[in-house]
Amino acid sequence: MQQGSGFLTPRQRRLAWLGFLLAAIQAPVAAKLVSDGSWLFSLIVALMVAIVIIADDATRRRPAEGPSAD
């Protein structure tokens, strides 16, 4: 059984992980330094990137469609 391929290329996947980590680290730092709620934007961006990474993982784990026996 072959694994399916995701919709992100390996390079895009690495960049998504980098973006997630940077946004996830920046959110608590901004919360400490800024008195308003603008740090929530970084948190929302990190969550959106995480959803894309999870969706790509789910697509990759699905078995690839093989040739039909028809």
C-alpha positions, 0 to 999 in steps of 0.5 A, spaced: 500 500 500 502 506 497 502 513 501 498 518 498 501 525 497 499 531 500 498 538 497 504 541 500 511 540 497 516 538 502 519 545 501 512 548 503 511 544 508 518 546 511 516 553 511 509 552 514 513 549 520 517 555 520 512 560 520 508 556 525 514 556 530 515 563 529 508 565 530 507 561 536 513 563 539 512 571 537 505 570 540 507 570 548 513 574 547 508 580 544 503 578 550 508 580 555 511 586 551 504 589 548 499 592 553 493 591 547 490 584 544 494 585 538 498 578 540 492 574 538 493 575 531 499 571 532 496 566 535 490 566 530 495 565 524 499 560 528 493 556 529 491 557 521 498 554 519 497 548 524 490 546 521 494 546 514 499 542 516 494 537 520 490 537 513 496 535 509 498 530 514 491 527 513 492 527 506 499 524 506 496 518 510 491 516 506 492 510 501 494 512 494 489 511 489 491 505 485 489 503 478 482 499 478 481 492 476 475 494 471 
